[in-house]
Amino acid sequence: MSEARDVDAVPVAWREAGSGPLVLFLGGLGMTRTGFDPQLAALGSAYRCVAWDMPGYGASPLPAQGLSFALLADAVAGLIETVGDTSAHLAGLSMGGQVALHTALRHPQRVRSLALLDSSPAFGLDGTDPETWKRLRLAPLAAGETPASMAEPVLRSIMAPGAGDDVVAMAVATMSRIPSDGLRAAVECLPTHDVRTRLGEITAPTLVLVGEYDEETPLSYAQALATGIPQSRLQIIPQAGHISSLEAPEAVNTALREHLAAAGAAA
């Protein structure tokens, strides 16, 4: 097991473990750098695993102009350079997968491979109205709630029914590190995601993972990604909901090892 260390750098802070080819982990709307601890511990023996605090999250300051997917993709490319590499394997969960997609399109030379966990090619594939979606998430913040106070009921609602209390506690701990302003900015940004017409441009080898019980970004979303991206493979993670990296870490880690080994061999 690799020991992790935190780097509270500006503009982007991160947690890292291990050495070897760079794997950059990008968390979802409710996740900071601690949300990939099972992956850093398991994969750090063969890879340099870096999990970021997205701009506005954890120890990373919120940019004055707020968040956009172009800004986030540029931040990913900048972080790869900051840690001393030229390219990375990207592994993103939910919104982090969306950021990974934008990075692959905006900075293809920086991306060796993609692993998209519980993610989607566009917001609102089920017909969700973006303004309604934002209002439901921003109203509690306006009423004085914080990401920490909201975390447990929100996370339990998107995890598999059988998620253990210890797993929920890990998810709550990582979401509790998000400042209210950072979450507010991410909620404003997320509904602007739509790369459906550009998936065919992605040349990086891609693994698409989805939890068996994920109702936030269900199998149909994963299938849309796998159908649209030329070099892609789809895999379902049994017994997992929307936060598969924490809910089923062993299965996710096995899938990531196989994907990274294949991508490295291809490179």
C-alpha positions as CSV (number, residue, x, y, z in Angstrom):
1,M,0.0,0.0,0.0
2,S,1.4,3.4,-1.0
3,E,1.4,6.3,1.5
4,A,-0.3,9.4,0.2
5,R,1.0,13.0,0.7
6,D,-0.9,16.2,0.2
7,V,0.5,19.2,-1.8
8,D,-1.4,22.4,-1.1
9,A,-0.2,24.2,-4.1
10,V,-1.8,27.2,-6.0
11,P,-3.7,27.3,-8.2
12,V,-4.4,23.5,-7.8
13,A,-3.8,21.4,-4.7
14,W,-3.5,17.6,-4.9
15,R,-2.9,14.3,-3.0
16,E,-0.5,11.9,-4.5
17,A,1.0,8.4,-3.9
18,G,3.4,6.1,-5.7
19,S,5.7,6.5,-8.7
20,G,5.6,5.6,-12.4
21,P,3.4,6.7,-15.3
22,L,1.1,9.6,-14.2
23,V,-2.6,8.8,-13.4
24,L,-4.7,11.9,-12.6
25,F,-7.9,11.4,-10.7
26,L,-10.7,13.9,-11.1
27,G,-13.5,13.9,-8.6
28,G,-17.2,14.5,-9.1
29,L,-19.5,17.3,-7.9
30,G,-19.3,16.1,-4.3
31,M,-15.7,14.9,-4.2
32,T,-12.3,16.3,-3.3
33,R,-8.8,14.8,-3.4
34,T,-9.6,12.3,-0.6
35,G,-12.3,10.6,-2.6
36,F,-9.9,8.4,-4.5
37,D,-7.9,7.1,-1.5
38,P,-8.7,3.4,-2.3
39,Q,-7.3,3.9,-5.8
40,L,-4.1,5.8,-4.7
41,A,-3.4,3.0,-2.1
42,A,-3.9,0.2,-4.6
43,L,-2.4,1.6,-7.8
44,G,0.5,3.6,-6.3
45,S,2.7,0.5,-6.4
46,A,2.9,0.9,-10.2
47,Y,1.8,4.4,-11.0
48,R,2.2,8.0,-9.8
49,C,-1.4,8.6,-8.7
50,V,-2.5,12.2,-8.3
51,A,-6.0,13.2,-7.1
52,W,-6.8,16.9,-7.5
53,D,-8.9,19.3,-5.5
54,M,-10.8,20.8,-8.4
55,P,-10.5,24.6,-8.6
56,G,-12.8,26.0,-5.9
57,Y,-12.7,22.7,-4.0
58,G,-10.7,21.6,-0.9
59,A,-7.4,23.6,-0.8
60,S,-7.7,24.9,-4.4
61,P,-8.9,28.5,-4.5
62,L,-12.0,29.4,-6.6
63,P,-11.0,31.4,-9.7
64,A,-12.3,34.9,-9.8
65,Q,-14.2,34.2,-13.0
66,G,-15.9,31.1,-11.6
67,L,-15.8,27.8,-13.3
68,S,-16.2,26.6,-16.9
69,F,-15.3,23.3,-18.6
70,A,-12.7,25.2,-20.7
71,L,-11.1,26.6,-17.5
72,L,-11.2,23.2,-15.8
73,A,-9.6,21.4,-18.8
74,D,-6.9,24.0,-18.9
75,A,-6.4,23.5,-15.1
76,V,-5.9,19.7,-15.7
77,A,-3.3,20.4,-18.4
78,G,-1.6,22.9,-16.1
79,L,-1.5,20.4,-13.3
80,I,0.1,17.8,-15.5
81,E,2.8,20.3,-16.3
82,T,3.1,21.4,-12.6
83,V,3.8,17.8,-11.4
84,G,6.5,17.5,-14.0
85,D,5.0,15.4,-16.8
86,T,3.8,16.0,-20.3
87,S,0.8,13.7,-20.4
88,A,-1.3,11.6,-18.1
89,H,-3.9,8.9,-17.9
90,L,-7.1,10.6,-16.7
91,A,-9.6,8.9,-14.5
92,G,-12.7,11.0,-13.7
93,L,-15.9,10.2,-11.8
94,S,-19.2,11.9,-12.7
95,M,-18.3,15.6,-13.3
96,G,-14.7,14.6,-13.2
97,G,-15.3,12.4,-16.2
98,Q,-16.9,15.3,-17.9
99,V,-13.8,17.4,-17.2
100,A,-11.7,14.5,-18.6
101,L,-13.7,14.5,-21.8
102,H,-13.2,18.3,-22.2
103,T,-9.5,17.9,-21.5
104,A,-9.2,15.1,-24.2
105,L,-10.8,17.4,-26.7
106,R,-9.1,20.7,-25.7
107,H,-5.6,19.2,-24.9
108,P,-5.4,15.8,-26.7
109,Q,-1.6,15.8,-26.5
110,R,-1.9,15.7,-22.7
111,V,-4.1,12.7,-22.5
112,R,-2.7,9.1,-22.7
113,S,-6.0,7.4,-21.9
114,L,-9.4,8.0,-20.3
115,A,-11.3,6.2,-17.6
116,L,-14.8,7.6,-17.3
117,L,-16.6,6.4,-14.1
118,D,-20.3,7.0,-13.7
119,S,-20.3,9.9,-16.2
120,S,-22.1,11.2,-19.2
121,P,-21.6,12.8,-22.6
122,A,-24.0,15.6,-21.8
123,F,-26.2,17.1,-19.1
124,G,-29.9,16.2,-19.0
125,L,-30.0,13.1,-21.2
126,D,-33.1,12.1,-19.2
127,G,-34.8,15.4,-20.0
128,T,-33.8,17.2,-16.7
129,D,-34.4,20.9,-16.9
130,P,-31.0,22.6,-16.1
131,E,-32.6,25.6,-14.2
132,T,-34.7,23.3,-12.0
133,W,-31.7,21.1,-11.4
134,K,-29.6,24.1,-10.3
135,R,-32.4,25.6,-8.2
136,L,-32.8,22.3,-6.2
137,R,-29.0,22.3,-5.4
138,L,-28.5,26.0,-4.8
139,A,-31.5,26.6,-2.6
140,P,-30.1,24.7,0.4
141,L,-26.9,26.7,0.1
142,A,-28.8,30.0,0.0
143,A,-30.7,28.9,3.1
144,G,-27.4,28.4,5.0
145,E,-26.7,24.8,4.5
146,T,-23.1,23.8,3.7
147,P,-21.7,20.9,1.7
148,A,-20.8,19.2,5.0
149,S,-24.3,19.6,6.4
150,M,-25.9,18.4,3.2
151,A,-23.5,15.5,2.5
152,E,-24.9,12.5,4.1
153,P,-28.5,12.5,2.8
154,V,-27.4,13.7,-0.6
155,L,-24.7,10.9,-0.9
156,R,-26.9,8.1,0.5
157,S,-29.5,9.0,-2.2
158,I,-27.1,8.3,-5.0
159,M,-25.2,5.3,-3.6
160,A,-26.3,1.7,-3.9
161,P,-28.9,0.7,-1.3
162,G,-26.5,-1.6,0.4
163,A,-23.7,0.9,0.8
164,G,-22.1,0.4,4.2
165,D,-21.8,3.1,6.9
166,D,-18.0,3.1,6.5
167,V,-18.3,3.8,2.8
168,V,-20.9,6.5,3.4
169,A,-18.6,8.1,6.0
170,M,-15.7,8.2,3.5
171,A,-18.0,9.9,0.9
172,V,-19.2,12.4,3.5
173,A,-15.7,13.2,4.6
174,T,-14.6,14.1,1.0
175,M,-17.6,16.2,0.3
176,S,-17.3,18.0,3.6
177,R,-14.0,19.6,2.3
178,I,-15.9,21.6,-0.4
179,P,-16.5,25.3,0.4
180,S,-20.0,26.5,-0.3
181,D,-18.8,29.0,-3.0
182,G,-16.9,26.2,-4.8
183,L,-20.0,23.9,-4.8
184,R,-22.1,26.8,-6.0
185,A,-19.8,27.5,-8.9
186,A,-19.7,23.8,-9.9
187,V,-23.4,23.6,-9.9
188,E,-23.6,26.6,-12.2
189,C,-21.0,25.0,-14.5
190,L,-22.1,21.4,-14.7
191,P,-25.3,21.8,-16.9
192,T,-23.2,23.4,-19.6
193,H,-21.6,20.0,-20.4
194,D,-22.4,18.6,-23.8
195,V,-19.8,16.9,-26.0
196,R,-22.1,14.5,-27.8
197,T,-21.2,15.7,-31.3
198,R,-17.4,15.5,-30.6
199,L,-17.0,12.1,-29.0
200,G,-15.7,10.7,-32.3
201,E,-12.8,13.1,-32.1
202,I,-11.4,11.4,-29.0
203,T,-8.4,9.2,-29.9
204,A,-7.3,8.1,-26.4
205,P,-8.0,4.6,-25.3
206,T,-11.1,4.8,-23.1
207,L,-12.6,2.7,-20.3
208,V,-16.2,3.5,-19.4
209,L,-17.3,2.2,-16.0
210,V,-20.8,2.4,-14.5
211,G,-22.2,1.2,-11.3
212,E,-24.9,-1.5,-11.6
213,Y,-27.3,0.7,-9.4
214,D,-26.2,4.1,-10.7
215,E,-29.4,6.1,-11.3
216,E,-27.7,9.5,-11.6
217,T,-25.7,8.5,-14.7
218,P,-27.2,5.1,-15.6
219,L,-26.1,2.5,-18.0
220,S,-27.7,4.3,-21.0
221,Y,-25.4,7.2,-20.4
222,A,-22.4,4.9,-20.3
223,Q,-23.5,3.2,-23.5
224,A,-23.7,6.6,-25.2
225,L,-20.1,7.3,-24.2
226,A,-18.9,3.9,-25.3
227,T,-20.8,4.1,-28.6
228,G,-19.5,7.5,-29.4
229,I,-15.8,7.1,-28.5
230,P,-13.9,5.0,-31.1
231,Q,-11.4,3.2,-28.8
232,S,-13.6,2.5,-25.9
233,R,-14.8,-0.4,-23.7
234,L,-17.8,-0.5,-21.4
235,Q,-17.8,-2.4,-18.1
236,I,-20.5,-2.5,-15.4
237,I,-19.4,-2.5,-11.7
238,P,-21.6,-4.9,-9.7
239,Q,-23.3,-3.7,-6.5
240,A,-22.2,-0.1,-7.0
241,G,-24.2,3.1,-7.3
242,H,-23.0,6.5,-8.5
243,I,-19.8,6.6,-6.5
244,S,-18.3,3.4,-7.7
245,S,-14.7,4.3,-6.8
246,L,-15.7,4.2,-3.1
247,E,-18.5,1.7,-3.2
248,A,-16.7,-1.1,-5.1
249,P,-13.0,-0.1,-4.9
250,E,-11.6,-3.6,-5.6
251,A,-13.6,-4.1,-8.8
252,V,-12.8,-0.5,-9.9
253,N,-9.1,-1.0,-9.2
254,T,-9.0,-4.2,-11.1
255,A,-10.7,-2.6,-14.1
256,L,-8.3,0.4,-13.9
257,R,-5.2,-1.9,-13.7
258,E,-6.3,-3.8,-16.8
259,H,-7.1,-0.6,-18.7
260,L,-3.9,1.2,-17.7
261,A,-1.8,-1.8,-18.6
262,A,-3.4,-2.1,-22.0
263,A,-3.1,1.6,-22.6
264,G,0.6,1.6,-21.6
265,A,1.3,-1.4,-23.9
266,A,-0.5,0.3,-26.8
267,A,1.5,3.5,-26.2
